[in-house]
Amino acid sequence: MDKKTENFLGIDVGGTHVKIGLVNTKGDILQFAKEETGALRKHSLGFNFGFVETVGKYLKKYPEVKHVGIGLPGLVSKDRTTTLEIPAIGELNGFNLKGALLEKFPDIIFHLENDASAAAVGELHFGKGDNTDSYLFITLGTGIGSALIIDGEVFKGVRGNAMEMGHMLSRGNSRLEPLIGRGGILKIAARMMESFPDDIGELASQELGMHVLVGAANKGNAVALKTFAEVGEILGEAIVSTVRILDVNEIYFGGGISAALPFISPSMEKSIFQYLSPYYLSDLKMQRATLENDAGTLGAAALCFMD
């Protein structure tokens, strides 16, 4: 691979859209496109082989590309050939995606990875911060994703799918993801509106959503602030357990809900400083990741560096 001049395809597979970017080695997205996941489900070949055909369309469009990185929202086999459990796209469960791609395009090098791990790799190679090569990466969005980078490599665990923080048990023996993923946060907000009707303010006249909630928090809305404070408490408790197990001292937050980090952080840090000892706190670094909305595409493209 010529890391100075080569362009890659970064493909971020999601339940709503498949995002495709032509990315250079500097992390510039030269071209960008989206395909509707629903349309691929209706493909005459079915989603799986329809996806393979779609990859081919972009390989034909960009004939210079020799490496393709693909981020997937779920579990992938340890050898990164087969999609095991992809909740948003059940058709992919148990499908040898890499094999199907290589059969069709034998001259292309394909890299498959869980989407949170891909985002973490993107921050490693294309991030604008001063991160080291070992850190915990947490994505806050529709779900809760996480990945661990150790010495510049994705930590895969024994069978290939370590670091599913979103499925850690938390309060009331509920998983972290339904508690503080997008749906969980909106449930907390609805409960706060019911408990504190005098503090609803402008939220009373708007359809409740994450952008609305973050906007209200920016204006000091008490219900929005109470909502994110509870999110911070829950997230902080999960981070305490994770830090204790991994002995990691650098944490980055990505995903759409990381925009609310200024309102989540105070209660999150309070929990962390309450339950971690000085050894863990002495050099603990926590901040928002730098790639923001491009993390999925750039992260997928950055997998091409992981030969």
Long-range contacts (C-beta under 8 A, 24 or more apart in sequence): 1-66, 1-67, 1-304, 1-307, 3-305, 6-64, 6-66, 6-67, 7-62, 7-64, 7-65, 8-65, 8-67, 8-68, 8-69, 8-301, 8-304, 9-55, 9-58, 9-59, 9-62, 9-65, 9-67, 9-68, 9-69, 9-300, 9-301, 10-69, 10-71, 10-296, 10-297, 10-298, 10-299, 10-300, 10-301, 10-302, 10-303, 10-304, 11-55, 11-68, 11-69, 11-70, 11-71, 11-297, 11-300, 12-71, 12-115, 12-118, 12-296, 12-297, 12-299, 12-300, 13-37, 13-51, 13-70, 13-71, 13-72, 13-73, 13-89, 13-115, 14-73, 14-88, 14-115, 14-296, 15-73, 15-88, 15-89, 18-51, 18-54, 19-296, 19-297, 20-58, 20-297, 21-294, 21-297, 21-298, 21-300, 21-301, 22-58, 22-62, 22-65, 23-297, 23-298, 23-301, 26-126, 27-122, 27-125, 27-126, 27-298, 27-301, 27-302, 29-294, 29-297, 29-298, 31-62, 32-297, 33-58, 37-88, 37-89, 41-89, 41-91, 46-91, 47-89, 47-91, 47-92, 48-91, 48-92, 48-95, 48-97, 48-100, 49-100, 51-97, 52-97, 52-100, 52-101, 52-104, 55-101, 55-105, 56-104, 56-105, 59-105, 59-108, 65-108, 66-107, 66-108, 66-109, 67-108, 67-109, 67-110, 67-111, 67-304, 68-101, 68-108, 68-109, 68-110, 68-111, 68-304, 69-110, 69-111, 69-113, 69-118, 69-299, 69-300, 69-301, 69-302, 69-303, 69-304, 70-97, 70-110, 70-111, 70-112, 70-113, 70-300, 70-303, 71-113, 71-114, 71-115, 71-117, 71-118, 71-119, 71-296, 71-299, 71-300, 71-303, 72-97, 72-112, 72-113, 72-114, 72-115, 73-114, 73-115, 73-143, 74-114, 75-114, 75-160, 75-161, 76-112, 76-113, 76-114, 76-160, 76-161, 77-160, 78-156, 78-159, 78-160, 78-161, 79-160, 80-111, 80-112, 80-113, 80-160, 81-112, 83-112, 84-161, 109-304, 109-307, 111-303, 111-304, 111-306, 112-303, 113-154, 113-300, 113-303, 113-306, 114-145, 114-147, 114-161, 115-139, 115-145, 115-296, 115-299, 115-300, 116-145, 116-146, 116-147, 116-163, 117-147, 117-154, 117-163, 118-296, 118-299, 118-300, 118-302, 118-303, 119-145, 119-147, 119-254, 119-289, 119-291, 119-295, 119-296, 119-299, 120-147, 120-148, 120-149, 120-154, 120-252, 120-299, 121-147, 121-149, 121-154, 121-299, 121-302, 121-303, 121-305, 121-306, 122-291, 122-295, 122-298, 122-299, 122-300, 122-301, 122-302, 123-252, 123-254, 123-289, 123-290, 123-291, 123-295, 123-299, 124-149, 124-152, 124-302, 125-302, 125-305, 126-291, 126-298, 126-301, 126-302, 127-289, 127-290, 127-291, 128-290, 128-291, 129-252, 129-287, 129-289, 129-290, 131-250, 131-252, 132-250, 134-248, 134-250, 135-248, 135-250, 135-251, 135-252, 136-242, 136-243, 136-246, 136-248, 136-250, 136-251, 136-252, 137-251, 137-252, 137-253, 137-254, 137-289, 138-165, 138-235, 138-239, 138-251, 138-252, 138-253, 138-254, 138-255, 139-253, 139-254, 139-255, 139-258, 139-295, 140-180, 140-181, 140-235, 140-253, 140-254, 140-255, 140-256, 140-257, 140-258, 140-260, 141-181, 141-182, 141-255, 141-256, 141-257, 142-181, 142-182, 142-183, 143-177, 143-181, 143-182, 144-176, 144-177, 144-180, 144-181, 145-255, 146-242, 148-246, 148-248, 153-306, 154-306, 165-238, 165-242, 168-238, 168-241, 168-242, 170-234, 170-237, 170-238, 171-234, 171-237, 176-234, 176-235, 176-238, 179-234, 180-231, 180-234, 180-235, 182-210, 182-256, 182-257, 185-210, 185-213, 185-227, 185-228, 185-231, 185-257, 186-210, 186-213, 188-227, 188-230, 188-231, 189-213, 189-223, 189-224, 189-227, 192-223, 192-226, 192-227, 192-230, 193-223, 196-222, 196-223, 196-226, 199-223, 199-226, 210-256, 210-257, 210-260, 213-260, 214-259, 214-260, 214-263, 217-260, 217-263, 224-263, 225-263, 228-260, 228-263, 228-264, 228-267, 229-263, 229-264, 229-266, 229-267, 230-267, 231-260, 231-264, 231-267, 232-263, 232-264, 232-265, 232-266, 232-267, 232-268, 232-269, 232-270, 232-271, 233-267, 233-268, 233-270, 233-271, 235-264, 235-268, 236-267, 236-268, 236-269, 236-270, 236-271, 236-272, 237-271, 237-275, 239-268, 239-271, 239-272, 240-271, 240-272, 240-275, 240-276, 243-272, 243-276, 243-280, 243-284, 244-276, 244-280, 247-280, 249-280, 249-283, 249-284, 249-285, 250-284, 250-285, 251-284, 251-285, 251-286, 251-287, 252-286, 252-287, 252-288, 252-289, 253-286, 253-287, 253-288, 253-289, 254-288, 254-289, 254-291, 254-292, 254-295, 255-295, 256-293, 258-288, 258-289, 258-292, 261-288
